[in-house]
Amino acid sequence: MMNRRQLLGAGATVVGAAAWTKTSAMGLPDAPIMESASTQSPLVPTSGPDYQPVVTLNGWTLPHKMNNGVKEFHLVAEPVEREMADGMTAYLWGYNGQSPGPTIEAVEGDRVRIFVTNKLPEHTTIHWHGMILPCGMDGVAGLTQPAIPAGKTFVYEFDLVKSGTFMYHPHGDEMVQMAMGMMGFFVIHPKDPQFMRVDRDFVFLLNAYDIDPGSYLPRVMEMTDFNMWCWNSRIFPDIDPLVVSRNDRVRVRVGNLTMTNHPIHMHGYDFEVTCTDGGWVKPEARWPEVSIDIPVGAMRAYEFNAVHEGDWAIHCHKSHHTMNAMGHDVPTFIGAEKSRVTSMIRRLQPDYMPMGTRGMADMAEMSMPLPDNTIPMMTGWGQFGAIEMGGMFSVVKVREGIASDDYSDPGDYEHPPGTVAYEWTGDLPAASSTTGAKTQAPAKPAPEPAAGHGGHD
Ligand SMILES: [Cu+2]
């Protein structure tokens, strides 16, 4: 959970304890640090207007302090070690111990003061993407402010004049710093607690890295051929599920700070886009979707009523983005006859396994030795077998009767009897009296009644 201990014990990745002690004596608010990569409980407001706090997937919300009516936050830009999945850690740059940085939440009408301490080896800034603020607070190095030198703290202070969903990221050496993972969400809740109120409100950022298997550092010069497609710098199977109680009103806010678009597809529902980083979408301007393309440098929020129980897949619909550590220079062997060449190769390399002659699904089930610090391209297990996914994939778990503050994984969905696709063995199952069986397979139609159906009886 929240770790408010001082940087004194935070390890060698920061500039040093002395620098912290000195700035602390200068009256800076605490800079909380997060050490866990798992989803933290939402930060329920304890003062000011009520709102439904967001849940940051595999992330957390930055606590603030009130100072004479101003909400004060303290972001620390610094090198971090981010666990992207069990068995895979990346050396990234981020904020307050993690990458992405913590979600900042505040309320329309608030005045915020955000201290930004730079513990990177080079200068930085923060740009508040989509927010309406004085030009000098916009965070563009050289254009609206001098860059924040390494070791210095700058202050951003402005009024939050509109509610909505925004992002923050550097605007100095932006290519390197965003490729290293410097980004976060900034959610401004409406002043009216009933406006656009939902029961569950999830946020995550799309990001991408190119990290060679066996290495830890992203190749920051890569422009297109990334191999780690992430939500909040996590990859399947270690992106936490989106846990929802049946009949909840649910919002999912997705920001894209990669260099390509991502059509986010959720199974089991249709839904509507209700917010962009430009603001709320009026009800009469919405249309139904089942996939939402999230453009580069943009945010889309969609909402649905969680009436359908189940384990519903949610993923990017670019099929290479639901893979981990993937090489693209692999020939296609589907249909090739490799038995002769396999025996020849095995004389030199006894462990050689021919791959791809029947498709690639074998990859998900066989366990080959991997280099350190990487995870298989296709992986993950469900109650019925290998899921064969990776990267940008998770599960929306809708269950009856989940407590409003419970986001813990409820386990596998228990399908009602007769509602799971089944193998045809030549006979339809006997008709059952359970309602679930109605959706399984149509029973043999009853004989047509002889009576006509003129509609005038
Ligand atoms: Cu994608």
Residues whose N, C-alpha, C, O or C-beta is under 5 A from the ligand:
A	BS01	CU	N261 H262 C316 K318 H321
